[in-house]
C-alpha cells in the first residue's frame, strides 16, 4: 500500500496535487506541452505511473484539474478586490487586470490557452464552478457598480461586454506567456483598453 504523507488522506492528496503542479511547471520550462506525457509527469512528481492515474485518467484531465486548482488563488484575490466598495470601480478594475494577468504568469494556469499547441480534449470548464467563471462574475459586479455610480457608461449587456473584454485579457495572458519580461507593459496596455471601453463618453 502506498505510503501516506501528511496527517490525513486529505492532506496527502493536497501534497500530491502540489507536487503534480510543480512537476508540470518544471516540465513546461524544459519541453513543449505536446511532448509531455503522463510518464514524464509521474517521474518528475515522484509517483508511480499507475498512482498518477488515480488522480487523472489522462494528461488532458490532469491539466484541467491543475488549472482549476491554480486558478483558485486568483479567484480569491479578484473577489477581495471587487469587494472593496470604498474604492472607485476604476481603481478596482485596474487592480483586477493586474491580478488576473499576474495569475497567468503561472505556467500551470497558462495551460488554459497555450498558443501554438494542439488543444487538449479536456477544456477547462467555463460554467459555474470554474475559476474563469467566478472571475467573470466578479468583474461583471464591478462593471455594474461602476455604471450605477456613473463612473462607467451603460454598456447594455454587461455579460457580453465582459466576455468581449476577456479577449483582451486572454491576449495579454498569451503575450506574457511568450515573453514574461513584457508583464508591466502588457498590464498597462490591458488596463488602457479595458478602461477606455468602459469610460463615459462626453455628450
Secondary structure as UniProt FT lines:
FT   HELIX           9..30
FT   HELIX           33..35
FT   HELIX           38..45
FT   HELIX           49..52
FT   TURN            53..55
FT   HELIX           59..82
FT   TURN            85..86
FT   HELIX           89..103
FT   TURN            104..105
FT   HELIX           107..110
FT   HELIX           111..113
FT   TURN            115..116
FT   TURN            128..129
FT   HELIX           131..148
FT   TURN            149..150
FT   HELIX           158..178
FT   HELIX           180..182
FT   HELIX           183..198
//
